[in-house]
Amino acid sequence: MKTTAASIAALVLGTGAAFADCGIESGSVRILANDFDALGIVIDEAKTCASDTVSVEANMTSEHKSLQVPALTINPAQYTVALVANNSIVPLLNDDLIRPLDDLVAEYGDSLQESQLIRVDGEVVAIAFMGNAQHLFMRSDILEEAGIETPTSYEEILEAAKVLREKGIMEYPLAAADLPGWNLAAEFVNMYLGMGGDFFEAGSAEPSINNETGMKTLEMMKALTEYMSPEYMTYDANEMKALYLADEVAIMNQWGSMVNGHIDPEGPAPEIGEATMLAPAPFVGGGATPAAALWWDGFTIAKNISDEDAAASFQAMVYGARPEVAQANPTGATWLMKDFDAPESANGVLGTAAEGARAYPMTPYMGLLHTALGAELAEFMQGSEGAEQALSDVEAAYRAAATEAGFLN
């Protein structure tokens, strides 16, 4: 399984009326998606395609990854559309639960750009509509008060945090999504990529993290926690946002897809939004690669549904992600639709891509490693286990899962 280099490279570079004329004669559109604002914009637009003969409903939930495989395995599938990203599409591909989209693209995809077409083994399997990455959100007013130059690396962030504490400006100026599970694993992935690490031995499913690069990754992750709230292990991206808007955090690596909620002039803390500086993800360890993975978000169409529902679902989603939606919601996301004039709020994601950040791996066994990282690093982060033991535990858990799945002997 491989995606074209051209597609990945391209990915990083008036809303509808109450009932829109989407050109859909009939069908059922049932959408499963993660729960964040940018996806909600697209889904709300798709919902306007509902009519007397077309139903459109959605389940936006943070549990979408655990629901998608069983929900699309039954026949007919519970959902006709699964919104996915680099990683969450892989289980659906592995279990052959989504259909090739080439015919639907040819018939209904005139508004799509070539760079939006995610191909695996030559077939279009998903339509991407936004790029994403974690990048720096910083309080320029607080940095200026402390006389701190804008940090561009994690080493400089640690120095800045020390100054902020010593000057009595902020005791816990940093935050990260270190909640055990998916979030904690993503923090490791970001840092490991920034360190220049490769997760697997070349051309194989053999893990390659229990090494000097892995040790340095964990050391930096732990060093940052010295300047985080004692409850740092309970934070995901949403909690980070709440802390930031409550004037309790000065520097964090946050999702670009959430930028609007941080800088909204009509939001809960417009003064903080006005003082927010957006910058590419930081470097680390003297490396030249940002410590963040590049992502795309898009939609797939379930295999175990009727052709009528597949066509209706594809048309509704293309309508929801049409260029006019991006133009009407310029700060909603780093949109990939054609003719999108990116605002300054997209600079963090675009800058991270321009600095050479690597894409999150789309290998079929990366999900197993991600799960192992999320489960086995918590004790290290809490200080009850050493880095070498933690990495050994990760590899052991991964090997067991990869062997059971047939990726390792």
WOKA-V223906 format. One record per pair of residues at least 24 apart in sequence whose C-alpha atoms are under 6 Angstrom apart, sorted by the first residue. I is the first residue (numbers start at 1). J is the second residue. D is the distance in Angstrom with one decimal. If there is no record, write none. Layout:
i:I j:J d:D
i:I j:J d:D
//
This chain:
i:1 j:120 d:5.9
i:1 j:121 d:5.8
i:2 j:120 d:5.3
i:2 j:121 d:5.9
i:3 j:119 d:5.3
i:3 j:120 d:4.8
i:7 j:115 d:5.2
i:10 j:115 d:5.2
i:12 j:353 d:5.6
i:14 j:328 d:5.8
i:15 j:325 d:5.6
i:18 j:48 d:5.7
i:19 j:48 d:4.7
i:19 j:49 d:6.0
i:20 j:48 d:5.3
i:20 j:49 d:5.2
i:22 j:49 d:5.6
i:24 j:312 d:5.9
i:26 j:53 d:4.9
i:26 j:54 d:4.9
i:27 j:54 d:5.0
i:27 j:308 d:5.8
i:27 j:309 d:4.8
i:27 j:312 d:5.5
i:28 j:54 d:5.8
i:28 j:55 d:4.9
i:28 j:309 d:5.3
i:29 j:55 d:5.9
i:29 j:56 d:4.6
i:29 j:80 d:5.9
i:29 j:313 d:5.0
i:30 j:56 d:6.0
i:30 j:57 d:5.1
i:30 j:58 d:5.7
i:30 j:79 d:4.7
i:30 j:80 d:5.0
i:31 j:58 d:4.4
i:31 j:79 d:5.7
i:31 j:81 d:4.7
i:31 j:82 d:6.0
i:32 j:58 d:5.9
i:32 j:59 d:5.0
i:32 j:82 d:4.9
i:33 j:60 d:4.7
i:33 j:64 d:5.9
i:33 j:83 d:4.9
i:34 j:60 d:5.2
i:34 j:61 d:5.0
i:34 j:62 d:5.2
i:34 j:64 d:5.7
i:35 j:60 d:4.8
i:35 j:61 d:4.9
i:35 j:62 d:5.6
i:38 j:332 d:5.5
i:38 j:333 d:5.8
i:42 j:320 d:4.7
i:42 j:321 d:5.6
i:45 j:320 d:4.5
i:46 j:316 d:5.0
i:46 j:317 d:5.6
i:46 j:320 d:4.3
i:75 j:304 d:5.4
i:76 j:304 d:5.2
i:76 j:305 d:5.2
i:77 j:304 d:5.3
i:77 j:305 d:6.0
i:80 j:301 d:5.8
i:80 j:302 d:5.0
i:81 j:300 d:5.7
i:81 j:301 d:4.8
i:81 j:302 d:5.9
i:82 j:299 d:5.8
i:82 j:300 d:5.4
i:83 j:298 d:5.6
i:83 j:299 d:4.3
i:84 j:297 d:5.7
i:84 j:298 d:5.5
i:84 j:299 d:5.8
i:85 j:296 d:5.5
i:85 j:297 d:4.4
i:86 j:295 d:6.0
i:86 j:362 d:5.9
i:87 j:362 d:6.0
i:90 j:364 d:5.7
i:97 j:302 d:6.0
i:97 j:303 d:5.3
i:98 j:301 d:5.6
i:98 j:302 d:4.4
i:98 j:303 d:4.5
i:99 j:302 d:6.0
i:99 j:303 d:4.7
i:100 j:124 d:5.6
i:100 j:125 d:5.0
i:101 j:125 d:5.7
i:126 j:299 d:5.5
i:126 j:300 d:4.8
i:127 j:298 d:5.2
i:127 j:299 d:5.4
i:128 j:297 d:5.5
i:128 j:298 d:3.9
i:129 j:298 d:5.3
i:129 j:335 d:5.9
i:129 j:336 d:5.0
i:130 j:296 d:5.7
i:130 j:297 d:5.4
i:130 j:334 d:5.5
i:130 j:335 d:4.3
i:130 j:336 d:5.0
i:131 j:295 d:5.8
i:131 j:296 d:4.4
i:131 j:334 d:5.5
i:132 j:256 d:5.8
i:132 j:295 d:4.9
i:132 j:296 d:5.7
i:133 j:255 d:5.8
i:133 j:256 d:5.7
i:133 j:294 d:5.0
i:133 j:295 d:5.8
i:133 j:349 d:5.5
i:134 j:253 d:5.6
i:134 j:254 d:4.8
i:134 j:255 d:4.1
i:134 j:256 d:5.7
i:134 j:292 d:5.9
i:135 j:253 d:4.8
i:135 j:254 d:5.5
i:135 j:280 d:5.2
i:135 j:281 d:4.0
i:135 j:348 d:5.7
i:136 j:252 d:5.7
i:136 j:253 d:4.5
i:136 j:278 d:5.8
i:136 j:279 d:5.1
i:136 j:280 d:5.9
i:136 j:281 d:5.3
i:137 j:251 d:5.9
i:137 j:252 d:5.5
i:137 j:277 d:5.8
i:137 j:278 d:5.0
i:138 j:250 d:5.6
i:138 j:251 d:4.6
i:138 j:276 d:5.5
i:138 j:277 d:5.0
i:139 j:250 d:5.1
i:139 j:275 d:5.6
i:139 j:276 d:4.8
i:140 j:275 d:5.6
i:140 j:276 d:6.0
i:140 j:277 d:5.8
i:141 j:275 d:5.9
i:152 j:282 d:5.0
i:153 j:282 d:4.4
i:153 j:283 d:4.4
i:153 j:284 d:5.4
i:154 j:282 d:6.0
i:154 j:284 d:5.4
i:172 j:227 d:4.8
i:172 j:228 d:4.7
i:172 j:229 d:5.5
i:173 j:249 d:4.6
i:173 j:250 d:4.9
i:174 j:227 d:5.7
i:174 j:228 d:5.1
i:174 j:249 d:5.6
i:174 j:251 d:5.3
i:174 j:252 d:5.8
i:175 j:228 d:5.6
i:175 j:252 d:5.4
i:177 j:235 d:5.2
i:177 j:236 d:4.3
i:177 j:237 d:5.7
i:178 j:233 d:5.1
i:178 j:235 d:5.9
i:179 j:233 d:4.9
i:179 j:234 d:4.9
i:179 j:235 d:5.2
i:179 j:236 d:5.6
i:180 j:374 d:5.5
i:180 j:378 d:5.9
i:181 j:374 d:3.9
i:181 j:375 d:5.6
i:182 j:374 d:5.5
i:184 j:374 d:5.4
i:185 j:370 d:5.7
i:185 j:373 d:5.0
i:185 j:374 d:4.4
i:190 j:291 d:4.8
i:190 j:292 d:4.2
i:190 j:293 d:5.6
i:191 j:217 d:5.8
i:191 j:291 d:4.9
i:192 j:217 d:5.7
i:193 j:291 d:5.8
i:194 j:284 d:5.9
i:194 j:289 d:5.1
i:194 j:290 d:5.1
i:194 j:291 d:3.8
i:210 j:391 d:5.3
i:245 j:269 d:5.9
i:256 j:349 d:5.9
i:257 j:333 d:5.2
i:260 j:331 d:5.9
i:260 j:332 d:6.0
i:278 j:348 d:5.4
i:279 j:348 d:4.7
i:280 j:348 d:4.7
i:280 j:351 d:5.0
i:280 j:352 d:4.4
i:281 j:352 d:5.7
i:289 j:356 d:5.8
i:289 j:357 d:5.6
i:290 j:357 d:5.2
i:293 j:358 d:5.6
i:293 j:359 d:5.2
i:293 j:360 d:5.1
i:294 j:358 d:5.9
i:294 j:359 d:4.3
i:294 j:360 d:5.8
i:369 j:398 d:5.4
i:372 j:397 d:5.7
i:372 j:398 d:5.6
//
